Amino acid sequence: MPEHDWPELPYEAWKDTLATLHMKLQIVGKLRLALSPFEPEWAHVALYLTSRGLTTGPMSSGGLIFGVDADLIAHQVVITTAAGVTRQVALVASPVAAFYKDFTAALDGLGIHAKIRPVPDEVSDPIPFAEDTVHSAYDPEWANRFFHVLARADLVLKEHRSRFRGRTSPVHFFWGSFDLANTRYSGRTAEPPPGADLIARKSEDAEQVCAGFWPGNAAFPEPAFYSYTYPKPGGIEAQRIKPATASWDPKLGEFVLLYHDARKAASPQDAMLDFCESTFAAGARLRGWDPGLVAERSA
């Protein structure tokens, strides 16, 4: 993939659209959370990339099988039942409160009922969805550009995932933290950090190395690939990783490869893969993982 296939995604240029899209996708994601059986490390809550956006995959409510897709090309959230009935809610410049009302009305009209916590998670100063008139910006061109970056990052992470022989998550999109991720597991349990909330207690109870991509937020206003090892092994921040533009971020406590730097590499895809694989190797080596868990890269 040449650089021109990896479009620029400057956080400041679309941060208002990003914030609105984040809140609206949380509403979709909470429906999946409510209607899916629990899986370790919250695997049951995530969304997945499609050729047009993000999807919940199939779910069931009262015997009705259906799925919800966020189409970031046509800019609609589409609810489709197994019987072929559909409802659409537009993704436009409108308050989150209006989207929440329209989305719940569409679910009700199909006989889909689920009890969700109607407040966003993993954000500072959360506003209940029904009261959120603050987030209303939506530029379809930026939302579509974000999707194109996600779709390409999804393929890179799938290639990274393909080499691991042990337990690994799918490449999936977490609507709370708003990142695309793949996590590898050693098979050993781990203790969640002291004072961990419910999310951390259920997600950090296994030894893991995670790599992913996020579009940035107010605290870290840069799109970037990231990687962390949990539990954090001593000395990991001093490990040499690839490419040379990647580094350890002490504030985040993670390795970071800025998207801006990755897309300017001779081969952005190779730079991203090198980052994922070298940071995994560093964490796995320090945690004493079995080297045989990783297959050789195909020629």
Secondary structure, DSSP 8 states (H G I E B T S, - for coil): --GGGS----HHHHHHHHHHHHHHHHHHHHHHHHHS---GGGTTS-BEE-SSEEE---EEETTEEEEEEEETTTTEEEEEETTS-EEEEE-SS--HHHHHHHHHHHHHHTT-------S-SSSSS---GGG--S-----HHHHHHHHHHHHHHHHHHHHHHHTB-S-B--SEEETTTTEEEEEEEEEEE----TT--HHHHHHSSEEEEEEEEE---SSS-S-EEEEEEES--TTGGGS--SSTT-EEETTTTEEEEEHHHHTTSSSHHHHHHHHHHHHHHHHHHHHT--GGGB-----
